Amino acid sequence: MRSPARACCLIAVLAACSRESSRTAPPSSVALQDAFSGLRFQAPLQVLQVPGETRFVVVEKRGTVQAVSGGAAATFLDIRSRVNSTPGEAGLLGLAFHPRWAQNRQAFVNYTAPSAASNANLRSTISRFASTDGGATLNPASEQVLLTVEQPFENHNGGSVVFGPDGLLYLGLGDGGLGGDPLGNAQNRSSLLGKLLRIDVDSGTPYGIPPSNPFFGGAGLEEIYAFGLRNPWRFSFDRATGALWLGDVGQGDWEEVDVVEPGVNYGWNRREGRHCYPPGTSSCAGSFRDPVAEYSHDEGASITGGYVYRGAAVPQLAGNYVYGDFGSGHIWAFPASGPFTPVQVGQGNAISSFGEEIPPAGTMTSARWRSTAAARSAAARSR
């Protein structure tokens, strides 16, 4: 995600749902509608449903999380005093509920804290919080810090925290910032920056390393799951296949969609998308995995990864990966099984995130930064 310009927002729904369907058809356009009856949020970066409930939560950049139910919003978590949200790409960046939320009432967040040890005054912080009121809110006093990384520059902080179907926690960290990855973090397996990480939050102190991690036992930091990423901004797992889909924000020319596999090098900063970096470089040979899709900055400026739509409510999106761009507001889709040929299916504004509604209902939401409404596309139309 690139630096935003304004603070109020809209949450939009694309009518994607999570009930599984094996049907894959060429995508067609969808309409957007207000998601939460005109509720307004402050710089929302994520929207997700509370497991087993009808409530949604909206993560706000400033360091708050709002719980939405019955047309009203209430504070679910407030850690503004611990968050440095001043830089454009800093703040409370992501939240994930534990797969056993109904039993243990735990959730995990990714935020940037102030740090005198960082030239940028930023420390990426992965923490566990617990509810002490039966799940109504998260208790700020319950925080257990699991992992911290000092940020060398103000941008490219990543932010997603997502539990995989394996019950492990996946974390996205950008390359540390500035431009072109001047410190070479993304290709350096001795740095956590420019990586997708995977940890076990149910074992170890403060966490465990899954033995199946690709660098377990050597050849790199053991938390690393995949590397060569610039700024992974939103990733998700296909509920039907388990495939991990990721949007990686580009430098000056190309945005990319990756299907992430363990131990794979996705090329940054030797490649931007499928192209040698810096531009004009004659050769960039290496053991790199090209993205499954890319688009140039003629079509957008900063990718926002989405979800594979496994719904029945909008058959024209069934089996398609849906994603968008923060700059242009374009929303695209293509069949997750291929061919990976994007088709524009909608138009939003400053899309910072997508989200899912859990079965049996099931829609797909997108958080919008610049608008003053919160939107939902529960209906789609063919054009």
Helices and strands as residue ranges (DSSP letters): E 10-13, E 33-34, E 44-49, E 56-60, E 64-69, E 72-78, G 80-82, E 92-97, H 101-104, E 106-113, E 123-130, E 139-150, E 161-163, E 169-173, E 195-199, E 224-227, E 232-237, E 244-248, E 254-260, E 271-272, E 275-276, E 293-296, E 303-308, G 315-317, E 320-325, E 330-335, E 343-347, E 351-356, E 364-368
